[in-house]
Amino acid sequence: CFFFFFFQAEDGIRDVERSRGLGDVYKRQNEDSARILELEKSNYELMKKIDTDFKPQIERYKSSIENLKSEVKVLKLENLKYQSQLEKLLKKPLDGVEKKHELDYMRENKIAEQEKKIAQLSEELTKAEQKGFELQQSKQELLYEKENFALERSRLERRIKDLELFLSETK
């Protein structure tokens, strides 16, 4: 009976590079530490730049947003005030002068409407008269044709009589 045992190495135990001793490990640690310090310094400079350059702009934008919000609030209040004033005016009974102005305005509107109706009816009357004239002209043309047909008929009847007479004489 044979037993086979397989062992798997854990990650990080073996390096792809062959190690030449502890000196290489310390060298890599120093390089990594230097890179970390360089990145931390770069990060610190970026944070400092953000604090000096962008934070004041952000604060200005925030304050302008707050100002705009307060202006909108004021405008909404003014709008409500004007709406309530308008509602009060609409509910308020009119005095004599206002009633007279309102009646004059209504009268002018009615006159304008009546003038529009008169113009419309005049236009319809003109069209109707034109149509009547056309119908009268058509009637005259039909009467003329009727007379022509009557004359033609009488001529034809006379001719038939003449032909019948001629036939009777020739027989």
Salt bridges, closest charged atoms under 4 A:
ASP15 OD2 - ARG28 NH1 3.26
ASP24 OD2 - ARG20 NE 3.21
GLU38 OE2 - ARG35 NH1 3.04
ASP51 OD1 - LYS55 NZ 2.97
ASP104 OD2 - LYS100 NZ 3.30
ASP104 OD1 - ARG107 NH1 2.97
GLU123 OE2 - LYS127 NZ 3.65
GLU152 OE1 - ARG155 NH1 3.23
GLU157 OE2 - ARG153 NE 3.09
